[in-house]
Amino acid sequence: MNIDQVFALFPRAEPVTGQTLEDRSVQALALPAKIADTPARALFFFHFRSLDAVVVERQGLRAGEQRQNLAEADRLIALADREYGQPVRCTKRPDIAAVSCLWRANGLEVGLSYHDAGGGSPALSVAYRAAR
């Protein structure tokens, strides 16, 4: 899908720029979303004018609450396990407040990431892209 097709499906999406993925896909659209009934923001990334990935970032995580944030990551991992089966890999490092898991199912790669460097900037996201 190109950006116009995605925008036609999500007319409330806003044009945005700023983030780039490791494969040089660039962020072009964003809109409010939900992850498991919690507020989030969906970011649409395009590579050579084609949709490459959708990253859904969880909103409202609190700084300094690593235990609760790690519990939220575990909750989302359990939901993904039910939806996609066992992950291809899943690394949990509560000692440094980091989680990284990857599932492959139904032609998709789904990655969950949580990190909280220094306890002041927690980030939890789920990325979706076509399996490669």
N, C-alpha and C positions, 0 to 999 in steps of 0.2 A: 504494500500500500504506500502511496505517496502522501505527502503532507496534506494535500487538498482532500483526499479521500478520508484520512483520519479526522480532519477538521469537520467534514460533512457528518461523520458519525458522532462527533463530540463538539457541537457548535458552541458550548460554553468554554471550551479550551482557550487559553490565552497564549499568545506568542511569547516565548521566553528564550533567552540565550544564557550562556555562561558555563554550563557543565559539558564536559567531553568524556566519553568512555574510553577505555584502553584501546579499542579498535578505531578510534577517532570518530565515532558516531557523535553527533552534536545534538544537544537538547534544542527542541524547537517549539514544543507545546507543553502546557501544564494545565491541570484542572484538579479541583477538590475530589477526593476519593475516600475510600474506607479500606482498612485492612481488618478483617474479622470484626466488623462493627465499631472500629475505632477510627478517629479522624486521621486522614492521610492526604498526601498529594501525589497524583500520578504525573510522571514526567515522561514524555515521548521523545525518543532519540532516533535520529535518522542518519543513515549512511548512504552516500551517493543518491540522495533524494528518496530512499526507500526506508520504511519503518524498520528499525533494527532491534529496538528494545523498548520495553516499558518498565520504568523503575517506580515503585510505589513506596514513598517515604512516610513512615509513621510520624505523626505530629503529636506534640504534647508530652514527650518524654521529659522527665524532670532530672536536672543535673543533681548529682550527689546521691541518687537513689539507684545505685548499680544493682542491688539485690532485686528490687522490683522490676527494673528494666530487663535484667537477665531472665526473670520469671516470665515476662511478656515475650521475650524471644523464644523461650522454651514452649510457651503456649502456641506460638505461631508455628514452631517446628512440628509439634504434635498435629496441628491441623494440616500442615503440608504432608506429613507422613500418611495421614488418612487419605488425602487427595491423590498423592503421587507415588506412594509406596516408600520403601526405605531409600534414604539418600545415597547417592554415589559416594559422597564424602560429607562428613560433618565434624568440624573441629570446634570444641568448646573450651575456652580458656577463661574461666571465671576469675582466675588470679590476676588477669590483665583486662578483664571486662571485654572479652571479644568472643564472637561466635561467627562461624562461616559454614554454611551448608549448601549442598548442591543436589538437586533432583533432576532426573531426565525421565520424562514420560510423555506420551501422547504427542511426540514431535516437538516438545518444549524442553528448554533448560530453565529451571527455576532456581534462583539463588537467594538465600537469606543471609543478611549480614547485620551484625550488631557490633558496635565498638563505642567505647567511651574513654577516649584518651584523656587522662588526668582527672576524670570525674566531673568535668565541666561541660562537655559537649556530646551528650549521647546521641547516637544515630542508629536507627533500625530501618532497614529497607528490604524489599523483596523485588528482585529483578526477573523479568520474563523475556525470553527471546527464543527464536526458532532454534532447535537443536542443530548442531553443526557436525 
